[in-house]
Amino acid sequence: MSFSSDIKRGLCAQPVTEACCARAQLYGMLFFGRRFSGREIEMWASSGEILDTAARLCEETAGVIPSVRVSESGGGVLRVFGKKDTAKLLDCFGHDSGGVSYSLNYGNLDESCCMRSFLRGAFLVCGRVNEPSKGYRVEFSVMRVKAAAALETVLTNAGYPPLKAYRKNSCVLYYKDSETIEELLTGIGAVNGALELMNTKVYRDLRNRVNRLTNCEAANIGKTVLAARAQMEAIEKIRACGGIRRLPEELRQVARLRMSHPDASLSEIGRLCEPPLSRSGVNHRIARIMDAAHRMSASGEETGEDTKRRRGEKIQNTEKDLPDDDQR
């Protein structure tokens, strides 16, 4: 079963204790059906629960027993035909069976509870709500233009002004804002549906936040790795030129720590220094090391290895680590 079907099943199970609200809900169900005239009233429904609810309200409200035909898919059609029965139903809603029009009788919606019941009936017949995991959307699909205009007015007066579009032969009144959808579902009595939508929204917001934080952390780690690689290449260039010995002691200390801790952040290197340094202090010394490497590269200093390579001799690097280089 879909999320929309579950909501409708829950609405059908709710008892309607006030006679005026029962009449308003039935009015919403029948007015937005296929036919609403003095000759015939016909309503199509997507489930047997909706058909049973409408049939029960017809009998309790107007003393009319409708014809109900259920299809194999579970949906079906409810019909009231014949002048006597249609006149009784129309008279119950304040319509003149002899000159009935499709204009909505707002007298059935005088009380706020009746307006909510009317919208509940409309939702049962022509409403639909998306699965929260697939996006936020509630819509009412109405075939008759005047009926769609009347529903738009009622929704607006109830505090839920809808968006409007046209699909094939129907006018679609819809909502995409999650807060408005939550309020609308709560207003018509679908509290559990509204709560499930809220829970889904909280979960999605939390998941998106975690993803953003994870992506940000991954990006920061990537930047740290690239920066560390560039720093180590600069230190290797200085060492290859024999320039480590010419660096001040505070720079040699940072260089040794960077080479021995390639994955460490600047803050972590600062804590390993003696005495400890702040991140900005380590960053300043790293910048001096990078600048020294740039100057050596720009001056064209040739390393001993470069000389051997130029002569075609085999090179065997005897420098194992920075402390040994520092001791020479």
ABEGO torsion letter per residue (X at the ends): XBAAAAAAAAAAABBBABAAAAAAAAAAAAAABABBBAABBBBBBABAAAAAAAAAAAAAAAGBBBBBBBBAAGBEBBBBBEAAAAAAAAAAAGBBAAABBABBBAAAAABAAAAAAAAAAAAAAABBBBBAAAEBBBBBBBABAAAAAAAAAAAAAAGBBBBBBBBEABBBBBBABAAAAAAAAAAAGBAAAAAAAAAAAAAAAAAAAAAAAAAAAAAAAAAAAAAAAAAAAAAAAAAAAGAAAABBAAAAAAAAAAAABAABBAAAAAAABOBBBBAAAAAAAAAAAAAAAAAAAAAGBBBAAAAAAAAGBBBBBABABAAAAAAX
